[in-house]
Amino acid sequence: MIQRVTKEDYERLVVIWESSVKATHHFLDREYFEYIKSRITSYFGSVDLWGYRDDQGVLQGFMGVADDKIEMLFIDSNARGGGIGKKFLAYAVEELKTTKLDVNEQNE
């Protein structure tokens, strides 16, 4: 289920972010990774945050949307390949009317 997340979820969002980045962002060196990690929660305030909860209510991914653009989308590495990203994209386009997606050019 996709729903808004709150500040109470931030701790879990950081865990998801770290898991996702370690699995997909091999281009980041350790120093820059730690720099971003130390500041990631401050970035959460600049977007509308949406989370995907599994059947047990555990957050498995999140996306941040600003205006008509998906600015961040991260899936826990243990949940990758299960279609959560596709669900987020469909929700963002259909419900939030997004038309743009921010992607690191270094991502494969």
For each residue, the residues with C-beta under 8 A, 3 or more apart:
1: 52 53
2: 50 51 52 87 88 91
3: 50 51 53
4: 48 49 50 51
5: 9 13 49 50 51 59 62
6: 9
7: 10
8:
9: 5 6 12 13 49 51 59 62
10: 7 13 14 41 44
11: 14 15
12: 9 15 16 58 59
13: 5 9 10 16 17 40 41 44 49 51 59 62 74
14: 10 11 17 18 37 40 41
15: 11 12 18 19 76
16: 12 13 19 20 59 60 61 62 74 75 76
17: 13 14 20 21 37 40 62 74
18: 14 15 21 22 37
19: 15 16 22 23 76 77 78
20: 16 17 23 24 25 61 74 75 76 77 80
21: 17 18 24 25 28 33 36 74
22: 18 19 25 77
23: 19 20 77 80
24: 20 21 107 108
25: 20 21 22 28 33 104 106 107
26:
27: 104 106 107
28: 21 25 32 33 36
29: 32 33
30: 33 34
31: 34 35
32: 28 29 35 36
33: 21 25 28 29 30 36 37
34: 30 31 37 38
35: 31 32 38 39
36: 21 28 32 33 39 40
37: 14 17 18 33 34 40
38: 34 35
39: 35 36 42 43
40: 13 14 17 36 37 43 44
41: 10 13 14 44
42: 39 45
43: 39 40 46 47 64 72
44: 10 13 40 41 47 49 64
45: 42
46: 43 64 66 71
47: 43 44 64 65 66 71 72
48: 4 64 65 66 96
49: 4 5 9 13 44 62 63 64
50: 2 3 4 5 62 63 64 65 88 91 92 96
51: 2 3 4 5 9 13 59 61 62
52: 1 2 59 60 61 62 75 84 87 88
53: 1 3 57 58 59 60
54: 57 58 60 79
55:
56:
57: 53 54
58: 12 53 54
59: 5 9 12 13 16 51 52 53 62 76
60: 16 52 53 54 75 76 78 79 82 84
61: 16 20 51 52 73 74 75 76 79 84 85 88
62: 5 9 13 16 17 49 50 51 52 59 72 73 74
63: 49 50 70 72 73 74 88 92
64: 43 44 46 47 48 49 50 70 71 72 73
65: 47 48 50 69 70 71 92 96 98
66: 46 47 48 69 71
67:
68: 96 97 98 99 100
69: 65 66 98 99 100 101 102
70: 63 64 65 73 88 89 92 98 100 101 102
71: 46 47 64 65 66 102
72: 43 47 62 63 64 102
73: 61 62 63 64 70 85 88 89 101
74: 13 16 17 20 21 61 62 63
75: 16 20 52 60 61 79 80 84 85
76: 15 16 19 20 59 60 61 79 80
77: 19 20 22 23 80
78: 19 60
79: 54 60 61 75 76 82 84
80: 20 23 75 76 77
81:
82: 60 79
83: 86 87
84: 52 60 61 75 79 87 88
85: 61 73 75 88 89
86: 83 89 90
87: 2 52 83 84 90 91
88: 2 50 52 61 63 70 73 84 85 91 92
89: 70 73 85 86 92 93 101
90: 86 87 93 94
91: 2 50 87 88 94 95 96
92: 50 63 65 70 88 89 95 96 98
93: 89 90 96 97 98 99
94: 90 91
95: 91 92
96: 48 50 65 68 91 92 93
97: 68 93
98: 65 68 69 70 92 93 101
99: 68 69 93
100: 68 69 70
101: 69 70 73 89 98
102: 69 70 71 72
103: 107
104: 25 27 107
105:
106: 25 27
107: 24 25 27 103 104
108: 24
